[in-house]
Amino acid sequence: MADNCNVYIAGLPRRATEDLIRKEFSRFGTIQHVNLVRDQETNLSKCFAYIMFASGQAANEAIKCMHKKPVFNSWEITVEHAKRRMLPDDPRIQKSIQARIALLKKRQYS
């Protein structure tokens, strides 16, 4: 996953902002985007975020240096590669669905 530029951060304090996250992580490389996930009704932070770095090397360095480290006044955060979200139209999902349907049909007629 060396080319994965997307980083997931969990365990953030509610007071964390996009600017604070950018300031803390920009030392590892150019940040293209910060997405602090918020509750749609209250607009309060859900205490996790995603960062898109310009390079996989910057993402790897951020993970190496920041995972399980106390930041934001002693908050220990989780920092790891963001997992790729598979959408229903993703060919891998379609293949999996087709395999399950075939298995169910086979069991039904056995």
N, C-alpha and C positions, 0 to 999 in steps of 0.2 A: 504493500500500500504506500510505497514511497512517493507516489505521485498524487496522493490524496491531499488536497489543499484545505479541506473542510475539517474544522475542529469543533467538538462538542464540549461544553463546559457546564458542570452541574455543581450545586452547593453554593451558589452565589447568594450573598445577602440581598434582601429585598431592596436595599438602598442603592444597589449597583445600577449604573446607567451604561448606555452604549459608549458614551465618552470615557467613562472610568475604565471600562473593559478595553477599549481601544488604547488608552494610555498605558495600561498594565501590560498589554501583549504586543504593542508595536515594536518593542525592542528586538523581537525575533524576526521581523521582516515586514514587508508592506502588507497592510490589511486592506482587502478590497471591500469587505462588507462585515458588519456586526449585526446580528439579529438577536436581540434580547426578547425572549418569549414572554408575552404578557397576557393576563386574563382579559378576555374580550369585554366583560361587563365592568370590571373595576379598574382596568388598565394597570393593575399592580403586577410586578414581576412575578413570574412563576419560578424564579431562582435558577434558571438555566438559559444558556445562550449558544449560538453558533457563530463561529468566526470563519470567514473565507480568506485565507492567505493567498498572496500572489504566487507562492511556490510551495511545493510539497516539503522542501527542505525547511522552510520557515515553520510550517505546521509541525513537522517532526521535532524541531528544536523547542517549540512552545510546549509540546506534550512532554518531552524529556525533562524540561526545566520546571514545569508548573504543576504536573500531576501530583496530587496529594501534598501540595505545599501550602503553607498558610499565607494567604494574601488577604487584602481588604480587611486589615486589622485582625489578623489571626484566623480568618475563615479558611479551613482546609477545603480545597476544591478538587473536583474530578476533572481531568482534562484528557481527552482521548479523541481518536479519529471519529468523525461523525459517520454513522452507518448509513449506507445508501438506502433511501426509502424506495421500496418497490411499489409502483403504481399498478392498478389492475391491467393496464395495457402493456406492461412490461412483458417481453417475450418469455422471461423466466417464470413469471406468475402464470401466464397462459399455459405453458408447458406443464407446470405443476397441477393446474386445475384439470387439464385434459387427462393427465395420468391418474388423478383421483377419480374422475368420472369413469374412466375405463376400469379401474379397480372395483368401484362400486357396482358397475354393470356386470362384471365378471362374478362377483359375490352373489349378486341377485339371481343370476341364471345358473348358478352351480348347484 
